[in-house]
Amino acid sequence: MQSDDIYSMSDRILITYASRTGSTAGVAEAIGRSLRKQGTSVDVLPMSAVHDLDTYRAVVAGSAIQNKQWLPEALQFVQSQRLMLARKPFAAFLVCLTLALRNGETYRPFVADFLAPVRRQVPTVSEGLFAGVLDVSKLPSFGDRLKFRISVALGVWKEGDHRDWGAVQAWSEQLLPMLN
Ligand SMILES: Cc1cc2nc3c(=O)[nH]c(=O)nc-3n(C[C@H](O)[C@H](O)[C@H](O)COP(=O)(O)O)c2cc1C
């Protein structure tokens, strides 16, 4: 590493996220709070507000899952920044409803596969898989509201906030050493 690099690289960690109805933003904020408590300088930003990755020594990126994938803008972020991200410790997380199903934990390997397109772009030092929120009234699309109302009535999905803050905290605690 050249001396210029040493001076330009700050000690900050970026936590960046893509979220449609806010639950992933909440998880990103919780990860940020936990890393700060562990004594690190952290910025928590939506991906749309990230302009310069150069100033961060490590990046944690997360997205809500729709149709078994990260949101398109999140995949686009990793694709377009892959060279820069590959030079830093990079961790990824997702927020989805599959883990909130009855026996949701048995789907963990299936849910881990949702991150395969991310991992193919940039190697990850750690991956967090979290249950999210279903509030049908908050969904912007009429079609999605209808689809989810039917599947809630059929007992497929359960409405509510299924985020497990203990799991988010536990992941954040093991994360910091991996970002060094
Ligand atoms: C249109 C749509 C498609 C979704 N597809 C999936 C899916 O394929 N698998 C899954 O586990 N959860 C799926 N979800 C659930 C979301 O991942 C979950 O509600 C998450 O908490 C949303 O995050 P956000 O509030 O940050 O947008 C879907 C939600 C919506 C609205």
The ligand as a Gaussian input file, in Angstrom:
#p B3LYP/6-31G(d) Opt

LIG

0 1
 C      -43.659000      -7.778000      -4.366000
 C      -42.976000      -8.504000      -3.238000
 C      -42.294000      -9.674000      -3.487000
 C      -41.665000     -10.369000      -2.436000
 N      -41.005000     -11.520000      -2.718000
 C      -40.449000     -12.228000      -1.703000
 C      -39.779000     -13.462000      -1.975000
 O      -39.656000     -13.918000      -3.119000
 N      -39.287000     -14.155000      -0.915000
 C      -39.386000     -13.700000       0.369000
 O      -38.917000     -14.386000       1.272000
 N      -39.977000     -12.512000       0.666000
 C      -40.509000     -11.780000      -0.350000
 N      -41.124000     -10.580000      -0.084000
 C      -41.171000     -10.082000       1.304000
 C      -40.187000      -8.920000       1.587000
 O      -38.867000      -9.323000       1.371000
 C      -40.379000      -8.444000       3.036000
 O      -41.688000      -7.944000       3.192000
 C      -39.353000      -7.387000       3.459000
 O      -39.450000      -7.164000       4.850000
 C      -39.548000      -6.073000       2.699000
 O      -38.500000      -5.197000       2.995000
 P      -38.639000      -3.593000       2.898000
 O      -39.662000      -3.179000       3.934000
 O      -37.281000      -3.104000       3.226000
 O      -39.060000      -3.253000       1.511000
 C      -41.742000      -9.865000      -1.108000
 C      -42.426000      -8.660000      -0.871000
 C      -43.033000      -7.985000      -1.905000
 C      -43.746000      -6.712000      -1.621000

